[in-house]
Amino acid sequence: MIRLDDITKEYDQPGPAAKLLVATNHLSLTIPRGEIFGLIGPNGAGKTTTLKMVCGLLAPTSGTVTVNGVDVQRHPEDAQQHIGYLADFFSVYGNLKVWEYVDHFARAYKLPPVAIRGRVRAAISQVGLESKFDSFVDGLSRGMKQRLGIARAIVHNPPLLVLDEPASGLDPKARVELKDLLRQLHREGKTIFITSHVLSDLQEMCTSVAIMEKGNLLRVGSIDEVLRSAGASRRIHLRLASPGFDLHEWLHTHELPGAAVLDSTSLEFPFTGSDSDLAALVRSLVQAGAAVCYVTEKSDSLETLFSKLSSGEVM
C-alpha cells in the first residue's frame, strides 16, 4: 500500500551559517495492504514529515513515494483518491452541521454529485455519529470531533487512512472508542498508518510498527519481532485451579531455567520457545494431572523498548 524508496527530506535552518536539518535520512519502508502500521518516535524524529510526504503535502528532497501503486509526486490528484489524512491539528467549522461538514469535503474530493449524499451518510454512520447528523459541529465533544475528522478522511472511501496523533487530547473513554473505531475500519479493509505517543494503544492495535529517531529507522516489524530483536524478555505465568499437584517435582523432569514456584498453585518462568513449544509444555503439564486454569504471558512493552533505544541500552 505504501512504498518509500530512499526518502530524504532536508530543511534550510535560519542563521548566519548555512546548515541543513535532515528530517528523514535515506528512509526506505514498505507497508503491505491490510496493516495497522504504527510509527513511533520522540518529537523531532521525522514522523509527521514522513506522513506528510506519504500524503503528498511535502515533497521529498530525494527519493520516491508511492501509494497503492501511484507516485504521489508525479500524480498528486490521483494519489489523493487513495488517501484519507487526519492531521494532529485539523480545522472544524463550528457553524456547519455534521452532515454539511462531511459534505463539504466530499465535494473537495470531487465525488460525483449523485454519490455525495450516500457517501456522506455512510461515512457518518461508519464513525458512529448518526445521532449527531443534524447537530452543529460546535456542540460536539473532543472525541466526537475526532470521529468527525475521520469521517471527512474516509468520505471518498480511500483504501489508506493516515492518522497523525489521533488520540491527542482525548479522555480515556474517547481513546477506547477511537481504538474500537480504527479496528472496525481495519476489518472493513482499510490500511491504517498511524503515529501516537500513547504506545500502549499502538501495542494493542498495530499489526506492525517502525521506530524512528533523528530521521532514521531503528526497528521495523511486527510487535513481537521488534520486541524480540531488542532482546525483550518473555515470561509465562501459569496457575492451577487448586493445590495438590507438586510443581516442584514436575520441574525436576522439565528443563525450565529460571522457573520459580510462587506458591502451591502458581509457576512463573522465562520462555524463549515458540507458541507451539509453549502449547506442548502446557499439554504435558495437564497430562501429568495438573488442573491448569490460567496461562498468561508477560513481556516488555513498546514503552520499555523505546526507553531502552532512546537511552542507548540497545541498538
Secondary structure, DSSP 8 states (H G I E B T S, - for coil): -EEEEEEEEEEEE-SSS-EEEEEEEEEEEEE-TT-EEEEE--TTSSHHHHHHHHTTSS--SEEEEEETTEETTTSHHHHHTTEEEE-SS----TTSBHHHHHHHHHHHTT--HHHHHHHHHHHHHHTT-GGGTTSBGGGS-HHHHHHHHHHHHHTT--SEEEEESTTTT--HHHHHHHHHHHHHHHHTT-EEEEE-S-HHHHHHH-SEEEEEETTEEEEEEEHHHHHHHTT--EEEEEEESSS-S-HHHHHHTS--TT-EEEETTEEEEE--S-HHHHHHHHHHHHHTT--EEEEEEEE--HHHHHHHHHHTS--
